[in-house]
Amino acid sequence: MKTVIQKLGVFQENNLWMKREDLIPFSFGGNKARKAQLFFKEIDNGNYDCVVTYGSGSSNHCRIVANECCRRKMNCYIISPEEASKLTFNSQMMELFGAKITTVPVAEVHDTIENKLGELRMAGKQPYFIEGGGHGNIGTEAYVQCYQEVSEYEEIEGIHFDYIFFATGTGTTHAGLVCGQLLNGDERKIVGISIARRNPRGRKVVLDSIRAYLRNNSNMSITEDSIQSATVFIDDYTDGYGKDDNRVTDAIEAVLRNYGVPLDATYTGKAFWGMEQYLIKENIKGKNILFIHTGGTPLFFDYLKGKEI
Ligand SMILES: *Cc1c(COP(=O)(O)O)cnc(C)c1O
């Protein structure tokens, strides 16, 4: 299912476009919805009767997986770190979908997952395990497909995007876009704006995902050099939100006022603000820029709600 690419406006003499992954028509969309489509294709084709995954109380991934399970009347087991299990619109929806949530200290998440899988198998169940954030080759594949949509759009519209920006977290969105570029041999700059992880670790996780995907999905010889130069992981904009720091929230409100598009304070708001700062800092002008809106709309409402208190 293709998502819309819309022209937003002009920023520093650059034409700015946005690909609306947030409008994928299931459970408020977003990149986790695109990844979940592929995970659940595998689940539907296999002999599975429940799903185990993990994530925080504000996880878009957990909301969507819980919703996909709910519509199939499958049990969904979510292991959640108690350090990040505050009440949010996403956690409320997970409850609404009947997810079975186990909250443990973050240091116990790994063992709790193993125990849950063992327990279910002992009881004769066939659990399907999805890594947090939809990590792994299937998650990467989802964004190779997204890249393909971007290429098709360019061909149809006779346009070329010089830059693609987006929020990068667990890294498979980033990895998929870079793999798409490498497989197509396209010239452009793909810039992941990190929302939390720092270099070198954050970039290394993306590189590992790229190599793992290409090992399984390509017989082209893509050199390590080209993988390295295609992977741009910017960790300068992981802050910008909090007490006395309104840089991200100012960007969120400006984008809503000017373009009518909701961004959130954890992912897309940071990435959009980071993109603007990057374009200013690098003095980039006269280019076609595509921002991929990776979703997280319920977090926009958490932000709004937080504002009134
Ligand atoms: C998870 C998420 C991301 C990051 O995607 P990764 O593939 O984990 O890097 C970006 N934006 C939103 C809204 C997300 O929910």
PDBQT file of the ligand as one rigid body, heavy atoms in Angstrom, charges set to zero:
ROOT
HETATM    1  C1  LIG A 401      10.062   3.473  15.968  1.00  0.00    +0.000 C 
HETATM    2  C2  LIG A 401       9.915   4.827  15.366  1.00  0.00    +0.000 A 
HETATM    3  C3  LIG A 401      10.968   5.428  14.663  1.00  0.00    +0.000 A 
HETATM    4  C4  LIG A 401      12.324   4.793  14.505  1.00  0.00    +0.000 C 
HETATM    5  O1  LIG A 401      12.285   3.713  13.627  1.00  0.00    +0.000 OA
HETATM    6  P1  LIG A 401      13.408   2.590  13.678  1.00  0.00    +0.000 P 
HETATM    7  O2  LIG A 401      13.136   1.702  12.543  1.00  0.00    +0.000 OA
HETATM    8  O3  LIG A 401      13.258   1.921  15.021  1.00  0.00    +0.000 OA
HETATM    9  O4  LIG A 401      14.728   3.274  13.603  1.00  0.00    +0.000 OA
HETATM   10  C5  LIG A 401      10.751   6.672  14.088  1.00  0.00    +0.000 A 
HETATM   11  N1  LIG A 401       9.565   7.294  14.218  1.00  0.00    +0.000 NA
HETATM   12  C6  LIG A 401       8.536   6.755  14.889  1.00  0.00    +0.000 A 
HETATM   13  C7  LIG A 401       7.276   7.526  15.007  1.00  0.00    +0.000 C 
HETATM   14  C8  LIG A 401       8.663   5.502  15.491  1.00  0.00    +0.000 A 
HETATM   15  O5  LIG A 401       7.631   4.954  16.158  1.00  0.00    +0.000 OA
ENDROOT
TORSDOF 0
